[in-house]
Amino acid sequence: MINLVVIDLGSNSVRMKISQIDNYGSFSVVAYQKEYVRLSENMGNEKTLKKEPIERTIRALKDFKAQYSKLNNIKIRAVATAAVRQAANQQEFLNLVQKEVGLKLEVIAGNTEAYLDYLGVVNTLPVKNGIIMDTGGASTELIWVDKGKCAERISLPIGSVLLSQNFNLGDNIKASDLYQAMNLAGKTISSIRWLSQVHNLPLIALGGSNRTIAKIHRREMTTNVDDLPDVHGMHVSTRYIFDLMARLISLDKEQRMQISGLAKNRADVIVGGLIPLSLVLRNLQIGEVVFSNHGLRDGLLYEYLADNAI
């Protein structure tokens, strides 16, 4: 019996998932924890991780360690994505985590992150052909699945925190700021050559901002928490997403915080976070989105099972 500890340090949050794996390859999730650390906060053009976000992250990682240290026979896989990947002071940060927490963080490339998203999705949803889209705090991954295989994948340096902070989309939104943000994101997305070949395919969305759409939608379906449908596998129409985006843009931060299903600490980055998805849906003429609760962390689990021939 192995306790696989997967830690995913993103730009907005850090998550830990512990899976207990038996000798036959069966597994069950025994612990899950998430902390909003906003590591990419105020990175600026100089792309440096700042003191306060670093301190928040170290505290969260220490909390995680207090949990997994109680377990026997642990195997740890701790990865960092876009914020650390882009940071000018990356090595300094990694050394500090090693010193303060005793944890060796692996900074994974954008293409690796995209492939792990692919593994997490295709092992938990019946995807033969489609586009997988993961919008994080500082990057967006797009994967083309063709006949069940990963045909193309790319990681783009646009995400919820970066777009929201760089273009002042956190509170009251000016038309000029929104236009500039959409223009930059649009140029970035249109640079993907293979994207023109994938019109009208199903789109599977993951990442905190994208999943917020499903969480808001299901709260509108029922107010009874026990009756809430699972986000994983939920279908939502593109028309609903465009209408929701228009509503979010018209509200200020305080008003967005009152929306049921929208986490309060995501209210200042949700508009920037939904820009990439909105553009892809419009450009590829996609009629609905399927949401996935499984991505990078699950990809690391399935990769471990495959590598160890369990």
C-alpha positions in Angstrom: 0.0 0.0 0.0 1.4 3.4 -1.1 0.2 6.8 -0.2 0.8 9.0 -3.3 1.0 12.7 -2.3 0.5 15.0 -5.2 1.1 18.7 -4.7 0.2 21.1 -7.4 1.5 24.7 -6.9 -0.3 27.0 -9.3 -0.4 30.7 -9.8 -3.6 31.2 -7.8 -3.9 28.2 -5.5 -1.9 25.3 -4.2 -3.6 21.9 -3.9 -2.7 18.6 -2.4 -4.4 15.2 -3.2 -3.4 12.0 -1.4 -4.3 8.7 -3.1 -4.0 5.4 -1.4 -2.9 2.8 -4.0 -3.0 -0.9 -3.3 -0.9 -3.7 -4.8 -3.4 -4.2 -7.6 -3.5 -0.6 -8.8 -6.8 0.3 -7.2 -6.8 3.6 -5.5 -8.9 5.9 -3.4 -8.6 9.5 -2.5 -8.0 9.8 1.2 -7.3 13.5 1.5 -7.7 16.7 -0.5 -6.8 20.2 0.5 -6.7 23.6 -1.3 -5.3 27.0 -0.2 -5.6 30.2 -2.2 -2.0 31.6 -2.1 -2.1 33.9 -5.2 1.6 33.2 -5.8 1.6 35.2 -9.1 0.3 38.4 -7.3 2.0 41.5 -8.5 4.8 39.7 -10.4 4.8 42.6 -12.8 6.9 42.9 -16.0 10.0 42.0 -14.0 8.4 38.6 -13.4 9.5 38.2 -9.7 7.7 36.3 -7.0 7.0 38.8 -4.2 7.5 38.4 -0.4 3.9 38.1 0.8 2.7 35.6 -1.8 5.9 33.5 -1.1 5.2 33.6 2.7 1.5 32.5 2.1 2.8 29.6 -0.1 5.3 28.5 2.5 2.6 28.5 5.2 0.3 26.4 3.0 3.0 23.9 2.1 3.9 23.5 5.8 0.2 22.8 6.6 0.2 20.1 3.9 3.4 18.6 5.3 1.7 18.4 8.7 -1.0 16.2 7.1 1.1 13.9 4.9 3.8 13.4 7.6 1.3 11.4 9.6 1.1 8.7 6.9 3.3 5.7 6.3 4.9 4.6 3.0 4.5 8.0 1.2 5.6 8.9 -2.3 5.6 12.6 -3.0 5.3 14.3 -6.4 5.3 18.1 -6.0 5.1 20.2 -9.1 5.0 24.0 -9.8 3.5 25.5 -12.9 3.3 28.8 -14.7 4.1 31.4 -11.9 7.3 29.6 -10.8 8.1 28.6 -14.4 8.0 32.3 -15.4 9.7 33.7 -12.3 13.1 35.4 -12.6 13.8 34.4 -8.9 12.7 30.8 -9.5 15.8 29.2 -8.0 15.7 31.4 -4.9 12.1 30.4 -4.3 12.8 26.7 -4.9 15.8 26.8 -2.4 13.6 28.5 0.2 10.9 25.8 -0.1 13.5 23.1 0.2 15.0 24.9 3.3 11.7 25.9 5.1 9.5 22.9 4.2 12.0 20.1 3.2 10.1 19.7 -0.1 11.7 19.4 -3.5 9.5 21.2 -6.0 9.7 20.2 -9.7 9.0 23.0 -12.1 7.3 21.4 -15.1 7.3 22.7 -18.6 4.1 24.0 -20.2 3.9 21.1 -22.6 4.3 18.7 -19.7 1.5 20.4 -17.8 -0.7 20.1 -20.9 0.0 16.4 -21.3 -0.8 15.7 -17.7 -4.1 17.6 -18.1 -4.8 15.2 -21.1 -4.0 12.2 -19.0 -6.3 13.4 -16.2 -9.2 14.0 -18.5 -9.1 11.0 -20.9 -8.9 8.6 -17.9 -12.0 10.1 -16.3 -14.2 11.2 -19.2 -15.1 9.4 -22.5 -13.2 11.7 -24.9 -12.3 10.4 -28.3 -12.1 13.7 -30.2 -12.1 17.2 -28.7 -10.3 20.1 -27.2 -9.1 20.2 -23.6 -8.7 23.7 -22.2 -7.2 24.4 -18.7 -7.1 28.1 -17.7 -4.9 28.8 -14.7 -3.7 31.9 -13.0 -0.7 32.6 -15.3 -1.1 30.2 -18.2 -3.7 28.4 -20.4 -3.2 24.9 -21.8 -4.9 23.7 -25.0 -4.8 20.1 -26.1 -6.2 18.5 -29.2 -7.4 15.0 -28.7 -7.8 13.0 -31.9 -9.0 9.4 -31.8 -8.2 9.3 -28.1 -4.6 10.4 -28.6 -2.9 13.7 -27.7 -2.4 15.1 -31.2 -1.3 18.6 -30.3 -0.7 20.5 -27.1 0.5 24.0 -26.1 0.8 26.2 -23.1 0.1 30.0 -23.5 1.3 32.7 -21.0 -2.2 34.1 -20.4 -4.3 33.3 -17.3 -6.8 34.7 -14.8 -4.4 36.5 -12.5 -2.1 37.9 -15.2 -4.9 39.2 -17.4 -6.9 40.6 -14.4 -4.0 42.4 -12.8 -2.2 43.6 -16.0 -5.5 45.1 -17.4 -7.3 46.3 -14.2 -10.1 43.8 -14.4 -10.4 43.2 -10.7 -13.2 45.6 -9.8 -15.0 48.1 -12.0 -14.2 47.3 -15.6 -13.5 49.9 -18.2 -14.3 49.1 -21.8 -10.8 50.1 -22.9 -9.1 47.8 -20.4 -11.3 44.9 -21.4 -10.6 45.5 -25.1 -6.9 45.5 -24.5 -7.0 42.3 -22.5 -9.1 40.5 -25.1 -6.9 41.8 -27.9 -3.7 40.4 -26.2 -5.4 37.1 -25.4 -6.9 36.9 -28.9 -3.5 37.5 -30.6 -1.9 34.8 -28.4 -4.6 32.2 -29.1 -4.7 33.0 -32.9 -1.0 32.2 -33.0 -1.8 28.5 -32.6 -1.7 27.1 -36.1 -3.4 23.8 -35.5 -6.4 25.4 -33.8 -7.9 26.3 -37.3 -8.3 22.5 -37.9 -10.5 21.8 -34.9 -13.8 23.6 -35.4 -17.0 22.2 -34.0 -15.3 19.6 -31.7 -16.4 19.1 -28.1 -14.5 21.3 -25.6 -13.6 20.0 -22.2 -12.9 22.8 -19.7 -10.9 22.7 -16.5 -9.1 25.1 -14.2 -10.6 27.1 -11.4 -12.0 30.0 -13.5 -13.6 27.7 -16.1 -15.1 25.4 -13.4 -16.7 28.4 -11.7 -19.1 28.6 -14.7 -20.4 25.1 -13.8 -20.5 26.0 -10.1 -22.6 29.1 -10.7 -24.9 27.2 -13.2 -25.7 24.4 -10.8 -26.5 26.9 -8.0 -29.1 28.4 -10.4 -30.5 24.9 -11.0 -31.1 24.2 -7.2 -30.5 25.8 -3.9 -30.4 22.5 -2.1 -26.7 21.6 -1.5 -27.6 17.9 -1.4 -29.1 18.1 -4.9 -26.2 19.9 -6.6 -25.1 18.0 -9.7 -21.4 17.0 -10.0 -19.3 19.5 -11.9 -17.4 16.6 -13.5 -19.1 15.8 -16.8 -21.6 18.7 -16.6 -22.6 20.2 -20.0 -23.3 24.0 -20.3 -24.3 25.9 -23.4 -22.0 28.5 -25.0 -24.9 30.9 -24.9 -25.2 30.6 -21.2 -21.4 31.2 -20.8 -21.5 34.4 -23.0 -24.5 35.7 -21.0 -22.7 35.0 -17.7 -19.5 36.7 -19.0 -21.6 39.8 -19.9 -23.1 39.9 -16.4 -19.8 39.5 -14.7 -18.3 42.3 -16.7 -21.2 44.6 -15.7 -20.6 44.0 -12.0 -18.0 45.4 -9.6 -15.9 43.1 -7.3 -18.3 43.4 -4.3 -21.3 42.5 -6.5 -19.5 39.5 -8.0 -18.7 38.3 -4.5 -22.4 37.9 -3.9 -22.9 35.4 -6.8 -23.7 31.9 -5.5 -21.1 29.4 -6.7 -18.4 32.1 -7.2 -15.7 31.8 -4.6 -15.2 35.2 -3.0 -11.4 35.1 -3.4 -11.9 34.6 -7.2 -14.2 37.6 -7.7 -11.3 39.8 -8.7 -9.8 37.4 -11.3 -12.9 35.7 -12.8 -13.3 38.1 -15.7 -9.7 37.7 -16.8 -10.0 34.0 -16.2 -12.9 33.6 -18.6 -11.5 35.6 -21.5 -9.5 32.8 -23.0 -12.4 30.4 -22.9 -14.8 33.0 -24.4 -12.4 33.7 -27.3 -11.9 30.0 -28.1 -15.6 29.3 -28.0 -16.3 32.1 -30.4 -13.4 31.4 -32.8 -14.1 27.6 -33.0 -18.0 27.9 -33.1 -18.4 25.5 -30.3 -22.0 25.1 -29.0 -21.4 23.7 -25.5 -18.7 23.0 -22.9 -18.2 19.8 -20.9 -16.5 20.5 -17.5 -13.9 18.3 -15.9 -12.9 18.2 -12.2 -9.8 16.1 -13.2 -6.7 17.4 -14.7 -3.0 17.8 -13.7 -3.1 16.2 -10.3 -5.0 13.2 -11.7 -2.6 13.1 -14.6 0.3 12.7 -12.2 -1.6 9.8 -10.5 -2.2 8.0 -13.8 1.4 8.6 -14.9 2.6 7.1 -11.6 0.4 4.0 -12.1 1.6 3.6 -15.7 5.3 4.1 -14.8 5.1 1.6 -12.0 3.1 -0.9 -14.1 0.4 -1.2 -11.5 
